[in-house]
Amino acid sequence: MDVIHTVGRRKTSVARVYLKKGKGNITINKKDFKDYFPTNLLRYKIEQAQAVVDLKSSFDIKVNVYGGGLTGQAEAIRLAIARALVKESPENKEKLKAQSLLTRDSRMVERKKPGQKKARKKFQFSKR
């Protein structure tokens, strides 16, 4: 097996994942993922796809991620890892799809409109 390359996106974050046989090391932008993501929730999101298919310590994962905030980056990485696991072994697809880990979350920030304070909020109205 060679290196498997996949891409995941969420909001404005883009994650490129390189998956190869190994001992379960996850490096994100040349840092250990526990150093890169400070909270347990974000760390859980990274490991979620591997936990679903019971492959926690059989692959080394190298990630390049940019754009957005930490949550968007974590979810982009989760999608890319799930796609890589499907590429590596197509029978994983059913398990990952059942947990909605192969679906790209298409929600984006709504743009600010002219004549309004924010996307939906209006300027304060005064009758008098």
Number of C-alpha atoms within 10 A of each C-alpha: 7 9 13 17 17 19 20 25 23 24 19 14 20 22 26 20 28 20 24 19 14 11 12 15 14 19 18 20 12 11 13 13 20 14 11 15 19 11 11 10 11 21 17 14 18 24 19 20 28 20 13 16 17 11 13 16 14 14 18 17 22 22 23 16 21 16 14 14 12 17 16 20 26 26 24 29 30 28 30 29 32 30 26 24 23 19 16 16 10 11 12 18 17 13 15 22 13 10 12 14 21 21 13 15 14 8 8 9 8 9 9 12 12 9 9 12 12 13 12 11 11 12 10 7 6 5 3 3
